[in-house]
């Protein structure tokens, strides 16, 4: 699966982001019980809050995570892969650039591409965000060690560079 990412030249444009996801990014960020959360996604979260998680990073990743819109795409092929990746990168970068400069911890985006659907043969994408903190284990220790899905980690600095291209 990780070879998928090498097949597409990454670039990000806000106009590639579906309207619903663009609205989430533009609604900004909020801090809740020390967690950095996308405001629009926090308001729709129905769980008990941070107390149900091992640590704040996993709380952030759960509240901030969403599958990328793909109902309008063909079931397979390079068009599906390219569009999912462009949408996901655009959303990740737009949201990362909306993180307030006063944020205490850096926020990272994680984009995963994996096969799902009823027969595990439909390429899907998922995007989430969480902070990196010195006193909490990272959300992902080694991105390169993933073998069952393609996984990208994007920093705020990466986002600024990807949107400039």
C-alpha positions as CSV (number, residue, x, y, z in Angstrom):
1,X,0.0,0.0,0.0
2,X,2.8,2.5,0.8
3,X,3.8,2.4,-2.9
4,X,0.6,4.3,-3.7
5,X,2.0,7.5,-2.4
6,X,5.0,7.3,-4.7
7,X,2.7,7.0,-7.7
8,X,1.3,10.6,-7.3
9,X,3.2,13.8,-7.1
10,X,1.9,15.5,-3.9
11,X,0.6,19.0,-4.2
12,X,-2.2,20.8,-2.3
13,X,-4.7,23.4,-3.4
14,X,-7.5,24.6,-1.3
15,X,-9.9,24.5,-4.3
16,X,-9.5,20.7,-4.4
17,X,-11.0,20.5,-0.9
18,X,-14.8,19.6,-0.9
19,X,-16.9,22.5,0.5
20,X,-17.9,20.6,3.7
21,X,-14.2,20.0,4.6
22,X,-13.2,23.5,3.7
23,X,-15.9,24.8,6.1
24,X,-14.4,22.7,8.9
25,X,-10.9,24.1,8.3
26,X,-12.2,27.6,8.1
27,X,-14.2,27.3,11.4
28,X,-10.8,27.1,13.1
29,X,-9.4,25.4,16.2
30,X,-10.4,25.4,19.8
31,X,-8.7,24.1,23.0
32,X,-10.8,21.7,25.1
33,X,-9.4,20.2,28.2
34,X,-5.9,20.8,26.8
35,X,-6.7,19.1,23.5
36,X,-6.4,21.0,20.1
37,X,-9.6,20.3,18.2
38,X,-11.2,21.5,15.0
39,X,-14.1,23.6,16.3
40,X,-16.7,22.3,13.8
41,X,-15.8,18.7,14.6
42,X,-15.7,19.2,18.4
43,X,-19.3,20.5,18.3
44,X,-20.4,17.3,16.6
45,X,-18.5,14.9,18.8
46,X,-20.8,12.8,21.0
47,X,-18.4,11.0,23.2
48,X,-17.7,11.5,26.9
49,X,-14.6,13.6,26.2
50,X,-11.0,13.3,27.0
51,X,-11.5,11.0,30.0
52,X,-12.4,8.1,27.8
53,X,-8.9,8.1,26.2
54,X,-5.5,6.9,27.3
55,X,-4.0,10.3,26.4
56,X,-4.8,13.7,24.9
57,X,-3.2,12.8,21.6
58,X,-5.6,10.0,20.9
59,X,-8.6,12.1,22.0
60,X,-7.5,14.7,19.4
61,X,-7.0,12.1,16.7
62,X,-10.5,10.7,17.3
63,X,-12.4,13.9,17.4
64,X,-10.4,15.4,14.5
65,X,-10.5,12.4,12.2
66,X,-12.8,12.0,9.2
67,X,-13.0,9.9,6.0
68,X,-12.5,11.9,2.9
69,X,-15.5,12.3,0.6
70,X,-15.4,9.9,-2.3
71,X,-18.9,9.0,-3.3
72,X,-18.5,11.0,-6.6
73,X,-15.4,9.1,-7.7
74,X,-15.0,6.0,-9.8
75,X,-14.5,2.8,-7.9
76,X,-10.9,2.3,-9.0
77,X,-8.1,3.7,-11.0
78,X,-5.7,6.6,-11.0
79,X,-8.5,9.2,-11.1
80,X,-9.7,7.9,-7.7
81,X,-6.2,7.8,-6.2
82,X,-5.2,11.2,-7.5
83,X,-8.4,12.9,-6.5
84,X,-8.5,11.3,-3.0
85,X,-4.9,12.4,-2.4
86,X,-5.4,15.9,-3.6
87,X,-8.6,16.4,-1.6
88,X,-6.9,14.9,1.5
89,X,-3.7,17.0,1.2
90,X,-5.7,20.2,0.5
91,X,-7.8,19.6,3.5
92,X,-4.9,18.7,5.8
93,X,-2.8,21.7,4.6
94,X,-5.7,24.2,4.9
95,X,-6.6,23.0,8.4
96,X,-2.9,23.0,9.5
97,X,-2.4,26.6,8.3
98,X,-5.5,27.6,10.4
99,X,-3.8,26.5,13.6
100,X,-3.4,29.6,15.7
101,X,0.3,30.8,16.1
102,X,-0.3,30.9,19.8
103,X,-0.9,27.1,19.9
104,X,1.2,25.5,22.7
105,X,2.0,22.3,20.7
106,X,2.7,21.7,17.1
107,X,-0.2,20.0,15.3
108,X,0.4,17.3,12.7
109,X,-1.9,15.8,10.0
110,X,-2.1,12.1,9.2
111,X,-3.5,11.0,5.9
112,X,-4.1,7.3,5.3
113,X,-5.0,5.5,2.1
114,X,-6.3,2.0,2.5
115,X,-8.6,-0.5,1.0
116,X,-12.1,-0.7,2.4
117,X,-15.7,-1.3,1.3
118,X,-17.6,-4.5,1.5
119,X,-14.9,-6.5,-0.3
120,X,-11.8,-4.5,0.9
121,X,-11.2,-3.5,-2.7
122,X,-12.2,0.2,-2.6
123,X,-9.5,2.7,-2.0
124,X,-10.5,5.1,0.8
125,X,-8.8,8.0,2.5
126,X,-8.9,9.2,6.1
127,X,-7.5,12.5,7.6
128,X,-6.9,13.3,11.2
129,X,-5.0,15.8,13.3
130,X,-3.2,15.7,16.6
131,X,-0.5,17.4,18.5
132,X,3.0,16.4,19.3
133,X,4.0,16.7,22.9
134,X,7.2,15.9,24.7
135,X,5.4,14.1,27.6
136,X,3.0,12.0,25.5
137,X,3.9,9.2,23.1
138,X,3.4,10.3,19.5
139,X,0.3,9.2,17.6
140,X,2.6,7.3,15.1
141,X,6.1,6.2,16.1
142,X,7.3,5.2,12.7
143,X,5.3,6.1,9.6
144,X,7.6,4.0,7.4
145,X,6.7,0.8,9.4
146,X,3.1,0.8,8.2
147,X,2.5,-2.0,5.7
148,X,-1.3,-2.3,5.4
149,X,-2.0,1.2,4.5
150,X,-0.2,4.2,3.0
151,X,0.4,6.8,5.7
152,X,1.6,10.4,5.4
153,X,2.6,12.7,8.3
154,X,2.4,16.4,7.5
155,X,3.6,19.2,9.7
156,X,2.5,22.8,9.6
157,X,5.8,23.7,7.8
158,X,5.1,20.9,5.2
159,X,1.6,22.3,4.7
160,X,2.9,25.8,4.0
161,X,5.3,24.5,1.5
162,X,2.8,22.2,-0.2
163,X,0.2,24.9,-0.6
164,X,2.8,27.3,-2.1
165,X,3.6,25.0,-5.0
